[in-house]
Amino acid sequence: MKIKPKEPSIPQEKHETIRQEIIFVLTERTLSAREISAEAGISEKEVVDHLGHIRIAVRKSRERLKIIPAECKKCGFRFKKRERLNKPGKCPICRSQQIQEPLFSIS
């Protein structure tokens, strides 16, 4: 039995960069890093890296990256002063790991 070699896959043609695509998605609705990664087809870690750059780029166009901070589902602690854009590991008050992800939008 002969095995046929697979034909090379042709990538989809994109006219926007990943950051432009993320900016477009965030101007329409509020999403978490996980939801953005599903929309853009990249990992959550890459999304967080891109959001750092988008935060700076959007400032120049007089828009703003709005961040709804992460919140502990157990005690309700909100991570208001947190500068990092990724989800915290655990709550500093109750040590629970049940934390709602931060949400992002552009306005």
SEPADREN-406251 format. One record per residue: residue number from 1; x, z, y of N, C-alpha, C in turn. Coordinates in pm, 1 decimal. Layout:
<nodes>
NODE  seq        nX        nZ        nY       caX       caZ       caY        cX        cZ        cY
NODE  NUM         X         Z         Y         X         Z         Y         X         Z         Y
...
</nodes>
This chain:
<nodes>
NODE  seq        nX        nZ        nY       caX       caZ       caY        cX        cZ        cY
NODE    1      83.6       0.0    -116.4       0.0       0.0       0.0      89.4       0.0     124.6
NODE    2      67.5     -98.1     209.6     146.3    -108.5     331.9      76.5     -33.4     444.6
NODE    3     155.8      35.3     522.8     102.3     107.3     637.9     121.6      20.8     760.8
NODE    4      11.7      -3.1     829.3      18.0     -83.5     951.8      67.4       3.8    1066.0
NODE    5     159.8     -45.6    1144.5     202.7      33.5    1260.8      89.9      39.9    1363.8
NODE    6      77.9     154.7    1425.6     -25.9     172.9    1526.9       8.7      94.4    1652.2
NODE    7     -93.3      40.8    1712.5     -73.6     -29.0    1839.4     -49.6      73.9    1948.6
NODE    8      40.4      45.0    2040.9      65.0     142.8    2147.2     -60.3     162.1    2231.9
NODE    9     -85.2     288.0    2267.6    -203.5     317.0    2348.9    -175.1     279.0    2493.9
NODE   10    -274.3     225.0    2556.8    -262.3     183.4    2696.2    -320.3     294.4    2783.1
NODE   11    -238.9     354.4    2871.1    -290.9     462.7    2955.2    -393.3     409.0    3054.8
NODE   12    -485.7     497.9    3090.7    -586.8     458.8    3189.0    -520.5     439.2    3325.0
NODE   13    -568.9     340.4    3396.3    -515.1     311.5    3527.8    -574.4     409.6    3628.4
NODE   14    -486.7     477.8    3701.0    -531.4     573.4    3801.8    -482.9     526.7    3937.8
NODE   15    -569.3     541.9    4035.6    -534.9     500.0    4171.4    -501.1     619.8    4259.3
NODE   16    -522.2     740.8    4207.8    -494.7     861.1    4283.6    -388.2     943.1    4212.0
NODE   17    -314.7    1024.0    4287.5    -222.2    1117.5    4225.4    -302.7    1236.0    4173.7
NODE   18    -240.0    1319.0    4094.5    -309.4    1435.9    4039.7    -353.8    1527.8    4152.2
NODE   19    -268.4    1547.9    4251.9    -304.8    1636.4    4363.6    -421.0    1580.5    4443.3
NODE   20    -423.3    1450.1    4464.9    -536.3    1389.4    4535.6    -664.8    1407.3    4455.4
NODE   21    -654.3    1395.3    4324.7    -770.9    1413.2    4238.7    -820.5    1557.4    4245.0
NODE   22    -728.3    1654.7    4242.9    -766.2    1796.3    4252.1    -831.0    1825.1    4387.1
NODE   23    -773.8    1771.1    4495.4    -831.8    1791.7    4628.7    -972.6    1734.9    4634.1
NODE   24    -992.8    1616.4    4579.1   -1125.1    1553.6    4578.5   -1225.6    1639.3    4502.5
NODE   25   -1185.8    1691.6    4387.4   -1275.7    1774.0    4305.4   -1308.8    1904.0    4377.9
NODE   26   -1209.7    1965.4    4443.5   -1232.1    2094.2    4509.6   -1311.9    2081.4    4638.6
NODE   27   -1315.8    1963.9    4700.8   -1399.4    1948.2    4820.4   -1546.3    1940.2    4781.1
NODE   28   -1573.7    1899.7    4658.1   -1711.8    1887.5    4612.5   -1769.8    2018.0    4559.6
NODE   29   -1686.9    2098.5    4490.1   -1739.3    2221.0    4428.8   -1629.1    2324.6    4409.1
NODE   30   -1670.5    2446.9    4374.7   -1580.0    2558.4    4352.0   -1552.0    2569.2    4202.5
NODE   31   -1421.7    2571.7    4166.2   -1383.4    2573.3    4025.7   -1269.6    2671.1    3999.7
NODE   32   -1255.4    2712.7    3873.4   -1141.5    2794.4    3832.0   -1028.3    2701.1    3789.7
NODE   33    -910.6    2757.2    3768.2    -795.5    2676.3    3726.5    -822.5    2609.4    3591.6
NODE   34    -892.7    2677.5    3503.4    -925.5    2620.8    3371.8   -1016.8    2499.2    3386.2
NODE   35   -1115.6    2509.0    3474.5   -1207.9    2397.0    3496.4   -1137.2    2279.4    3563.9
NODE   36   -1047.1    2309.4    3655.4    -970.5    2203.4    3721.8    -883.0    2132.0    3620.1
NODE   37    -822.2    2207.7    3529.0    -735.5    2146.2    3428.4    -815.1    2054.0    3336.5
NODE   38    -938.8    2090.1    3307.0   -1023.5    2003.6    3224.5   -1059.4    1875.2    3299.9
NODE   39   -1086.9    1887.4    3429.0   -1121.8    1770.2    3510.9   -1003.7    1674.7    3526.5
NODE   40    -885.0    1731.1    3552.4    -767.6    1649.1    3580.9    -691.6    1608.4    3454.9
NODE   41    -717.2    1675.8    3343.7    -649.1    1642.6    3219.1    -505.7    1692.4    3213.3
NODE   42    -478.0    1806.1    3278.3    -344.8    1866.0    3276.1    -358.4    2012.7    3237.6
NODE   43    -245.2    2080.2    3211.8    -250.0    2220.6    3170.7    -281.3    2311.6    3290.0
NODE   44    -326.0    2433.9    3257.9    -357.8    2530.7    3363.5    -233.4    2567.3    3443.7
NODE   45    -120.0    2575.6    3377.4       5.3    2609.2    3446.3      39.7    2502.5    3550.2
NODE   46      19.9    2376.8    3514.5      44.5    2268.1    3609.5     -53.0    2275.4    3726.1
NODE   47    -178.9    2312.2    3698.8    -280.3    2323.8    3804.6    -236.7    2428.2    3906.3
NODE   48    -189.7    2543.5    3858.5    -146.2    2650.3    3948.8     -29.9    2602.6    4036.0
NODE   49      63.7    2528.8    3976.9     175.3    2473.7    4055.1     124.7    2377.1    4161.9
NODE   50      33.1    2289.6    4125.3     -21.6    2193.4    4220.1    -101.4    2263.3    4330.7
NODE   51    -174.0    2368.9    4296.3    -253.5    2440.0    4397.1    -165.1    2500.8    4505.5
NODE   52     -46.5    2546.7    4467.9      47.9    2598.5    4568.0      86.2    2492.6    4669.6
NODE   53     109.7    2371.1    4622.0     144.5    2259.8    4711.6      21.9    2212.6    4790.1
NODE   54     -92.6    2212.6    4724.9    -216.5    2169.7    4791.4    -250.8    2265.1    4905.3
NODE   55    -225.5    2393.9    4885.4    -252.9    2493.9    4989.7    -179.1    2457.6    5118.4
NODE   56     -54.8    2413.1    5106.6      26.2    2375.7    5223.0     -20.1    2241.9    5281.1
NODE   57     -44.4    2144.7    5194.9     -82.1    2009.9    5239.8    -217.4    2009.9    5311.0
NODE   58    -308.7    2090.2    5263.4    -443.4    2093.1    5320.7    -441.4    2155.5    5459.4
NODE   59    -351.2    2250.8    5482.3    -340.1    2313.7    5613.9    -310.5    2211.9    5722.9
NODE   60    -231.6    2112.0    5689.1    -193.3    2010.3    5787.4    -312.6    1925.0    5829.2
NODE   61    -411.7    1912.3    5742.9    -529.2    1831.1    5775.6    -644.6    1917.1    5828.0
NODE   62    -612.8    2039.0    5870.6    -709.3    2132.6    5930.1    -820.1    2175.3    5834.4
NODE   63    -794.4    2163.0    5708.4    -885.6    2216.4    5607.6    -818.7    2340.0    5549.3
NODE   64    -887.3    2405.4    5456.4    -833.5    2528.6    5403.1    -867.5    2541.7    5255.2
NODE   65    -772.8    2588.2    5176.7    -797.5    2618.3    5036.7    -857.0    2757.8    5030.6
NODE   66    -985.1    2765.8    4996.8   -1052.3    2894.7    4985.1   -1029.7    2949.4    4845.1
NODE   67    -996.8    3077.6    4838.2    -973.4    3142.3    4710.5   -1068.9    3260.7    4697.7
NODE   68   -1153.5    3256.1    4597.7   -1238.7    3369.6    4565.0   -1157.9    3450.7    4464.1
NODE   69   -1114.8    3573.5    4500.7   -1019.6    3646.5    4417.6   -1073.1    3682.9    4279.0
NODE   70    -978.8    3704.7    4187.0   -1013.4    3748.1    4051.9   -1076.5    3886.7    4060.1
NODE   71   -1159.1    3918.3    3958.3   -1229.4    4046.3    3958.8   -1233.7    4102.8    3817.1
NODE   72   -1213.1    4233.5    3806.2   -1220.7    4300.7    3676.5   -1367.2    4309.3    3634.9
NODE   73   -1397.5    4265.9    3514.4   -1535.4    4268.1    3465.9   -1579.3    4408.9    3427.4
NODE   74   -1482.3    4498.0    3400.7   -1515.3    4632.8    3355.3   -1542.5    4729.0    3471.6
NODE   75   -1449.8    4734.1    3569.8   -1465.2    4831.1    3679.1   -1499.2    4766.8    3813.7
NODE   76   -1489.6    4634.2    3823.4   -1525.8    4566.1    3946.8   -1414.5    4554.5    4049.6
NODE   77   -1291.5    4593.7    4014.7   -1179.0    4582.9    4108.0   -1154.9    4436.8    4144.1
NODE   78   -1139.5    4408.3    4276.1   -1112.9    4271.7    4322.8    -967.6    4261.5    4367.1
NODE   79    -901.7    4156.9    4324.9    -761.0    4133.6    4355.9    -750.1    4059.4    4489.1
NODE   80    -791.8    4123.3    4599.7    -797.6    4059.3    4731.3    -659.1    4028.2    4788.0
NODE   81    -562.8    4116.7    4768.4    -431.3    4100.7    4829.8    -334.9    4020.5    4744.0
NODE   82    -378.7    3971.3    4630.6    -291.2    3898.4    4539.6    -257.6    3761.2    4596.9
NODE   83    -128.8    3731.5    4606.5     -82.0    3604.0    4660.6     -71.5    3495.8    4553.1
NODE   84     -42.9    3536.3    4429.8     -28.1    3438.9    4321.1    -163.8    3379.6    4286.7
NODE   85    -163.2    3254.1    4247.5    -287.2    3182.0    4223.9    -336.0    3189.2    4079.0
NODE   86    -251.4    3238.3    3988.7    -293.9    3244.6    3849.9    -374.4    3372.0    3821.9
NODE   87    -435.9    3378.0    3705.5    -519.3    3491.0    3666.5    -430.3    3611.0    3633.3
NODE   88    -463.3    3731.1    3685.6    -384.8    3850.1    3653.3    -398.9    3887.8    3505.4
NODE   89    -300.2    3959.0    3452.1    -302.2    3998.3    3311.9    -398.2    4112.2    3282.6
NODE   90    -392.9    4217.6    3366.1    -483.8    4329.7    3345.8    -509.2    4402.7    3476.7
NODE   91    -614.3    4480.9    3477.4    -657.8    4554.5    3596.1    -564.7    4673.3    3621.2
NODE   92    -520.3    4694.2    3746.6    -433.5    4807.8    3775.3    -507.2    4942.2    3773.3
NODE   93    -639.4    4939.9    3781.2    -718.3    5063.2    3784.4    -753.2    5110.2    3642.9
NODE   94    -821.2    5025.0    3566.1    -871.0    5065.5    3434.4    -791.9    5005.3    3318.5
NODE   95    -694.0    4919.1    3348.5    -608.3    4853.7    3248.5    -684.3    4759.5    3154.6
NODE   96    -801.9    4721.5    3192.8    -880.3    4627.0    3112.7    -822.9    4486.8    3128.0
NODE   97    -832.6    4407.7    3022.4    -785.7    4270.2    3027.2    -901.2    4172.4    3045.3
NODE   98   -1019.9    4224.7    3066.2   -1137.5    4140.5    3087.7   -1147.8    4110.5    3236.7
NODE   99   -1084.5    4001.2    3277.1   -1076.9    3967.7    3418.7   -1133.5    3828.6    3441.3
NODE  100   -1221.8    3819.9    3540.2   -1279.6    3690.1    3578.5   -1173.7    3614.7    3658.0
NODE  101   -1157.1    3485.9    3627.2   -1055.7    3403.6    3693.3   -1086.2    3385.5    3841.5
NODE  102    -980.1    3364.5    3923.5   -1005.8    3330.4    4064.7   -1066.0    3190.1    4073.3
NODE  103   -1146.2    3167.8    4176.1   -1210.8    3038.6    4196.3   -1154.8    2973.5    4322.5
NODE  104   -1149.5    2840.8    4323.6   -1089.7    2767.1    4434.2   -1184.7    2661.2    4486.6
NODE  105   -1178.9    2638.4    4618.2   -1252.2    2527.7    4681.2   -1181.0    2491.9    4810.9
NODE  106   -1214.3    2374.9    4864.5   -1155.3    2330.5    4990.4   -1267.5    2307.3    5090.2
NODE  107   -1249.6    2365.1    5209.1   -1350.0    2344.8    5313.4   -1283.6    2316.5    5446.1
</nodes>
